[in-house]
Amino acid sequence: MSGLGALFGNTDDEQELRCSRAGCSNPAAATVNWRNPKIHSEDRVKVWLACNDHIDYLRDYVATRNFPVTVADIGNDVTRVQDGILDLRSSSISFGFLE
């Protein structure tokens, strides 16, 4: 088992995946994948789940700390987090840095 199924002990029931934002219990719509470059290599991926309301908040929270972050649709495994901000969601493909 790999990806979110391994992380949460399920394989197909994405309906049980909930947003990681404190106090939110909405269903997750995306993953916010990040790493601290001072202590993690590009292949070390930390994963937060985000509902549609909190994707930008969680991505920006990590990015403002100058941590690389990649946002992806649920079910798309991210195995590396490269420098910068990368959005792999099917509805929004972009790459950039926060100023």
GIDA-V938785 format. One record per residue. N is the residue number from 1. RES is the residue in one letter. BURIAL is I if it has 16 or more other C-alpha atoms within 10 Angstrom, else O. Layout:
BEGIN
((N	RES	BURIAL) (N	RES	BURIAL))
END
This chain:
BEGIN
((1	M	O) (2	S	O) (3	G	I) (4	L	I) (5	G	O) (6	A	O) (7	L	O) (8	F	O) (9	G	O) (10	N	O) (11	T	O) (12	D	O) (13	D	O) (14	E	I) (15	Q	O) (16	E	O) (17	L	I) (18	R	I) (19	C	I) (20	S	I) (21	R	I) (22	A	O) (23	G	O) (24	C	O) (25	S	O) (26	N	I) (27	P	I) (28	A	I) (29	A	I) (30	A	I) (31	T	I) (32	V	I) (33	N	I) (34	W	I) (35	R	I) (36	N	I) (37	P	O) (38	K	O) (39	I	O) (40	H	O) (41	S	O) (42	E	O) (43	D	O) (44	R	I) (45	V	I) (46	K	I) (47	V	I) (48	W	I) (49	L	I) (50	A	I) (51	C	I) (52	N	O) (53	D	O) (54	H	I) (55	I	I) (56	D	O) (57	Y	O) (58	L	I) (59	R	I) (60	D	I) (61	Y	O) (62	V	I) (63	A	I) (64	T	O) (65	R	O) (66	N	I) (67	F	I) (68	P	I) (69	V	I) (70	T	I) (71	V	I) (72	A	I) (73	D	I) (74	I	I) (75	G	O) (76	N	O) (77	D	O) (78	V	I) (79	T	O) (80	R	I) (81	V	I) (82	Q	I) (83	D	I) (84	G	O) (85	I	I) (86	L	I) (87	D	I) (88	L	I) (89	R	I) (90	S	O) (91	S	O) (92	S	O) (93	I	O) (94	S	O) (95	F	O) (96	G	O) (97	F	O) (98	L	O) (99	E	O))
END
